Amino acid sequence: MGKRVVLGMSGGVDSSVAALLLKRQGWDVVGVFIKGFTNSRLLRGAKCNWLQDRKDAQRVAAILEIPIVTLDKEREYFQKVIKPMLRLYSANQTPNPDIDCNTFVKFPVLFALAKKLGAEFVATGHYARAVKAKTNEWELHMARDKTKDQSYFLYTLTQKELSKLIFPIGSLKKGEVREIARRNKFPNWNKRSTRGVCFIGEERMKEILRAKFRAKPGKIVLAPRTLVGTHPGAMFFTIGERVRESKGCKFFHKELRKERLYVVGKSGNELIVDRAGSKLLLAKCVFIRKVNFINSYICSRAGSSCKLKARVRNLSELREGKLLNEGKIRNRWVFEFSKQTEKLASGQSLVVYEGSRVVGGGVVSKCE
């Protein structure tokens, strides 16, 4: 029997093929299905078909003749991901719960079980690559399939974690993964990939927020200070989002209903909007906090700067710029774009790349 590896299995095609590839390579694979959320008592209005997902994972495990265990981590997920997410939304910020899910639930759970079972490694079905550099440090790189790359969600990984992580499908294209699953008669080979919040899947964020928060009507102000309408609550909108009547907004003048108006800022429960093409929708730099650098890199030295590229959301365009240490507050940095880019909301994550390598990332504190 080969070395043991604990593999997170979601019931999707990606982690299923990851299990197959690991077994073919001689690993002693233990599958783990994490029950992170249900449509039960913790968050009214959100839905997750976890029973079907677990069944899919178990069927693949049976085909591969590998053990699979279910871990109920619903309470941890609610406390460490959902509650902070709701708190930040109520404070007019826009968090990224998928990153928090990886950081505070998925990887801690998998590594804890690996230790308990005496497994040396942990694996997932993420589209990303862990590469050992000539310096003997481990690097996180984009996946070969740039259209499915998930490295954006993994920037909080540490050297200790990367040294024990395997991403079996990181060098494959999504079509290749599906074809492998089809040839091996996996029942989920053509299962649609989930979208939305980690563990919640297809549920839309706005529906979750509306189920949790009561409407709190406020003013819509056309920059600089013209009152033009009302909205159902600032927490339901993010920077750069279009405001329209279908989202519960009401305008005082009929002609404004046809205009493309976007959120450029918030002041308490007041939405500040402007027309498409407004300079107020653009930013030159982003201040980030809670920064994590994956490698010992020149950017980790205070006062240094280096030319890199940044991604403001998963699979968005890579934007050139410089990462600068602000120098005034510990572990607070500024990414200065070479060209003005779309304005970001506080709470979003900005991830920095050098080529295909993830340098690190952080949480947006302000954008200007």
N, C-alpha and C positions, 0 to 999 in steps of 0.2 A: 504494500500500500504506500502511495506517495505521501508527500507532505499535506497536512490538512489545511483547508482554506474555508472560511466562512463567507458565503455568498448571499447578499441581499437579493431576494427574488420577489418581484412585485406582481407577478402574474402576466407581465408583458413579454413581448417577443425578445426584447433586448437582453434582459437578465436570463431568460430561458436559454438563448444561444450562448450567453456567457457561461452558463453551467455546462453546456455540452462541450465547449472548447476547453474548459478547465479539465473536465474528465478525460478528454482525449489526450491532454498533455500529461496525464498521470496523477492529477491531484486527487486527494481524498476530499470530496466536496460535501459540505453541509449547507443545505439551503435554509434561509431564514425569511419568513414572511412577517413583516412588522405591521401589526394592526395599529395604525397611527390615528385613525379617525373613523367614526361611524356616523350615521344620521340620527344619533340618539340624543342623549340628554345634554351634551356639552355645548352644542351650538345649533339652536333651532334654525331651520331654513337651509342648512347645508346638507348635501347628500354625498354618499360615497358607497359604491357597490363593492364593498370590501369582501363580502362572501364569495362573489363570483371571481374576483381577482385571486383570492386564496385558492379557490377550486382550480383555477387555471394553473397556478404555480404548483399545486399538488399533483395535477395530472402530468405535467412535464417532469416533475421529480420522479414520479412512478415510471415513466418511460425510460428515464436515465438511470433508474435504480439508485437514487441517492436519497438520504434522509432529509426531511424538511421539518422545521419547527415553526410554530407561530408564537410570536411574542406580543402580548398586549401592552402597548405603550401609549394608549389613548390619553391617559392622565398626563403623562410627561409632555406629549405633543400639545395638549391644550395649555399647560402651564408655561412651556418654554417657547411656543411658536404662536399659537392663536391669541392668547392674552396680550403678549407684547405687541402683536400686530394690531389688535383692536385699539390698544392704548395709543399707539402711534397715529393711527388713522384719526382718532378722536382729537389728537393734537395737531391736525392738519399736515401730517407727514405721510409719505408714501413708502412703506417698508417693502422688503422683499422676503416673504416668508419661506420661499424655496431655499434660499441660502441659509436662513436660520434653521430650517428643518435638517439640512445636511450637517450643519455645525453642532447643533444641540441635541438632535435626536438620532438620525440615521447612523452616522459614523460612531458616536459614543456607544450606541446599542450594539452595533456589529463588533466593535473592538472589545467591548466587555464580554460578549459571548465567546469571542475567539480566545480570550484569556482563560475563560472558564473551561473551554473544551480543549485547551492545549494547542489551538491552531496558530500557526505562525503568520498567516496572512489573512487579509480581508479582501473581498472582491465585490464589485458592483457592475451594473450594466450601463454605466455612464459612457457617453461618447467623449472620451478624453484619453490622454496618454501620460503615463509616468515614466520618465526617462532618467537614467543615471548619467550624470555629466562627468567629464574628465576630472573635475574637482572632487569627485566622490559624493557631491550633493545630489539630491533628487530634484528633478524639475517637473513641473506640470506643463504639458503642452496641449494645444488644440487637437481635436480629433482629425483623422484623415478626411472624414466627411464634414466639410465646413458648414454644410446646411443643417447639420444635426449637432454640431459641437455644443457641449455642455460645460466647458471649462469655466465659463462665467460664474456658474453656481458653486464652484469649488475653490475659489480664491482664498478661503480661510484655512485650507489645509496646511499642516505643519510638516517639517522634515521628518519627524518621528512617524507621522501618519503615512506620508507618501512612501517611506521606505518599506512599509508593510502593506501597501495597496496595489491591487491588480485591476486593470481595466481591460478585460479580454477583448472587447469589441472596438476599442479605440482606433484600431488601424483598418477597420472595415467600413464600407458604405452601408447605408441603411438598406438599400436593395439587396446587397449581399447577405445581410443578416436575415432578412425575410426569406431569401432563397434557401439558406441553410436550414432555417426552421421548416420550410415547406418540404424539402427533401427528406427531412427526418420525421415528417408527419406530426409535427407539434400542432396541437389543436388551436393554438393562439397565433399561428404563423401570420395571419392577416388581420390580427386584432389592431384596432385603431389606437394610435398613441394617445395617451392622456394629455390634456392641457389644463391649465389652471393651477390652483394652489396645491402644493405638495401634500399627498395623501388624500386630498379632497377631490382631485381630478377635474371633471368637467364643470364643476360648479363655478359660476361666475362671481368674481369678487364683489361686484356691486350688489348682487342678491344677498350675499352674506352680510354685507354692511347694513343693508336695509332691514334685514331680519334682526340685527343686533341693535341698531341705533334708531331712535325715533327721529322723524323729520324735524329739522330746526331751520325754518325759513330764514333767509337772509337776503341782502341786497346784491344785485349785479351792477357793478360800476364800470362803465366804459372809460378806459384810461384817457385823460388823467383823473377826472372826478365827476363824470356825468352818470347820474342814476338812470338805468335803462330797464331794470326788471328785477325779478326775484328768483331765488333758487331754493331747493328743498333742504340744503345743508352742505356746508363747505367740505365736510369730511367725505362726501360722495364724489368729489372732483379732485383731479390732480393737475399739476402744472402742465400746460400744453394741450389739455383736453378741450375738445369743442363743447360749448354749451348750446343746448337746443331744447325745444319744448318736449321732445320725446324723453328727455332725461328729467322732466319735472320742472323745467325752467319756464318762466312767464315773462314776456316782454311787453313794455308799455306801448310800443309803436309797432305796427304791422310790418313795416319795411325791415325791421331788425330781425324778424323771424327768418328772413331769407339770407341774411348776412352770415358769413362764417366768422364767428367770434370764438376766441380761445382764451383759456385761463392763463394769465401772465403773472398772477400773484394772488395772495390771500392776506386779508387783514382781519384777524378774528374770524367771524362767520361771514365776512364780506368777500365776494369774488371780484377780483379786478380782471377785466377782459380787454382784449383788443382784437383788431381785425387781422386776417391772414396777411403775412408778410411784415408784420410789425417787428421793429427792432427789439421790442420788449420780450419777444419770444425767443430771442437769441442770447447766448452767453459767451463770454471770452474765457472764463475760468471757473473751476469748481473747487470748493474747499471740502476736503474729506477727513473724516476722523475714524477711529477704530481701525487703523490701517494694519494690514498683515502683509509682510513681505515673505515670500516663500523661500527665497535664496539670500545668501550673503551677497548683496548687490550694492553697487556704487550709490544707488538712491537711498540706501539705509543710513548714509552718513549725513548728518545735519549740515545744511547749507549747500548741499550739492544739487546739481540738476542734470537731467539727461533726457535725450529725445526718445520718445516712446509713442505708443498708440493706445488709445483708451476706448473702451466699449461702455456705453451708458445703459444698455439693457441687453439681455441675451439675444445674440445673433444680429444686433444692430451693427451699423457700419463702424469700422475702426477709424477713429479720428486721431490725427497726428497732434503732438504737443509735447510739452515738457512737464516733468514731475518735479516740483520744488518743495523743499521743506520750509514751512512758514516761519519756523525759528522761534516763535513766541510761545506756542503751546506744545507740550510733548505729544509726539505721535499724531500731529495734525499736519496735513499736507495740502498742497494746491496743485491741481492739474491745469496748466495753461494751454488752451487749444491754439494751434497755428492759425486756424480760421474759426470764426464764430460758429457755434453749433446750437442745437436745440437746447432750450433751458431745461434744467432738471429740477425735480422736487426734492426737498429735504427728506432724507430717509432712504432714497434710492441708493443703489450701489454702483460704483464706478470701478471697473476692473482694467488694469494696465497690462499691456503686452509688449514684449520685444520679439518681433517676428511671430513665431507660433508659441513662444514661451510666455506663461503667465508670470509676471513679475510680482503682482499682488493686487490689492484693492482696498477699498474702504467705503464708508457710508457718507453720503453727501450731507454736509451740514448747511451749506448755502451755495448759491450759484449766481454769478453776476458777470 
